[in-house]
Every structure is written in C-alpha cells, then in structure tokens.
C-alpha cells in the first residue's frame, strides 16, 4: 500500500518548512509520497518549496489562488498512492497521528477513516468556531441519520479511487462538507480515531470564516436532496 499525503498551501512562508519537516519525519507503516500544491502563494512559500529536497516530495504550483478544494483536486489528480490523506500546512494537525488513521485500514477494520478532534484541551480556538463545527456536524448527522463526531476535520483518509469517484466540485472549504455528504449518501460511515489539534487564531493566519459554515450547511442539504 502507498499513501499519498496531500498538502494544499497558500501564503504559509512562516510554517511550510516546518510542516514539510514534520510530515517527512514520521515513521509510516507503508510507502508514502507528499504531494504539495502551492495554491498561488504571493509570499516566500514558493521559494521555500523550490529549495526542499526529498525524493518523496512533489510540488505542483497553481498560478493563481483557487481555493482548498481546487488544490486538493489537483493533488488527487496527480496522486500515485492507493490511499490519500489531507494534511494542511498550518501546523494545526500533527502528522504523527497519521499512522493511527492507517491502523484500521491496514488491519481490515475500515475503508474510510476520519481524525476526530475532541476540542478538549486546546487554547487557540474561539467558542464560536467550535460551536459552528458542532452545528455543521450535527446537521450532517440529522440529515443522513449518521453519528460522526467531526465533519470538518482535515484528516480524512480514504482510497484515492473513491475520492476521485465522488467528483467533488467545491473549490473552497466547502469541499469538507461535500466529501462527507457524498460519502454518507453512499452509506459509507467513516471510522473515527481521536487526534490532537492545536488551532491557530486570525492573527496567525486562520482563513476559515462563518461564511464557510453557512456554505457547508447548504452543501449538506443539497447532497441530501440529490437523487441517487
């Protein structure tokens, strides 16, 4: 089995070098590749990526910023692995947790695995951010009669072929809701494992807003009403 770690990057010059270092330092239980999509960064991100040297690393550049969903689509289109997982470059997620996501797949317990943030002991997120995440997740559970704990998690591990078959259209953060909505429509329930999480604040460059939460609710409703 080969795992494609997909990293969308936009204006992360302060964190990208450390993000690459952390992702490539993990002892994975399988072969990996790290596919980074520089999504039209206007700072020094591109220069840092150009200087990176690792046989497992591939960098693809968008001439203009197109959004997280578009960056992931480019990464998936170029992925050579059997499975994929998304890892943002903002250091909020710990790549040391990725082997835990792989365990249920490697031992045959699951096909799709989500990393579940418990929001239990973190210091850099707001009340409304957590409540918004819980509202979107609850909406998905009600609409699809499911019980998942964290819809908006970045850590979604699934077969590359399955992701491609979902035909995700959302170009921005709405891709998180679209992926989950389409999986739940197919009666595919993600297996969840707890992960660590350290959210950054607006002053540190956090990009998601309440508008993305509204869009996620609309996407979930649309997917629930779509004909099979």
C-alpha positions, 0 to 999 in steps of 0.5 A: 500500500502507498499513501499519498499525503496531500498538502494544499498551501497558500501564503504559509512562508512562516510554517511550510518548512516546518510542516514539510519537516514534520510530515517527512519525519514520521515513521509510516507503516507503508510507502508514502509520497507528499504531494504539495500544491502551492495554491498561488502563494504571493509570499516566500512559500514558493521559494521555500518549496523550490529549495526542499529536497526529498525524493518523496516530495512533489510540488505542483504550483497553481498560478493563481489562488483557487481555493482548498478544494481546487488544490486538493483536486489537483493533488488527487489528480496527480496522486500515485498512492492507493490511499490519500490523506489531507494534511494542511500546512498550518501546523494545526494537525500533527502528522504523527497521528497519521499512522493511527488513521492507517491502523484500521485500514491496514488491519481490515477494520475500515475503508474510510477513516476520519481524525476526530478532534475532541476540542478538549484541551486546546487554547487557540480556538474561539467558542464560536468556531467550535460551536459552528463545527458542532452545528455543521456536524450535527446537521450532517448527522440529522440529515443522513441519520449518521453519528460522526463526531467531526465533519470538518476535520482535515484528516480524512483518509480514504482510497484515492479511487473513491475520492476521485469517484465522488467528483467533488466540485467545491473549490473552497472549504466547502469541499469538507462538507461535500466529501462527507455528504457524498460519502454518507449518501453512499452509506459509507460511515467513516471510522473515527480515531481521536487526534490532537489539534492545536488551532491557530487564531486570525492573527496567525493566519486562520482563513476559515470564516462563518461564511464557510459554515453557512456554505457547508450547511447548504452543501449538506442539504443539497447532497441530501436532496440529490437523487441517487 
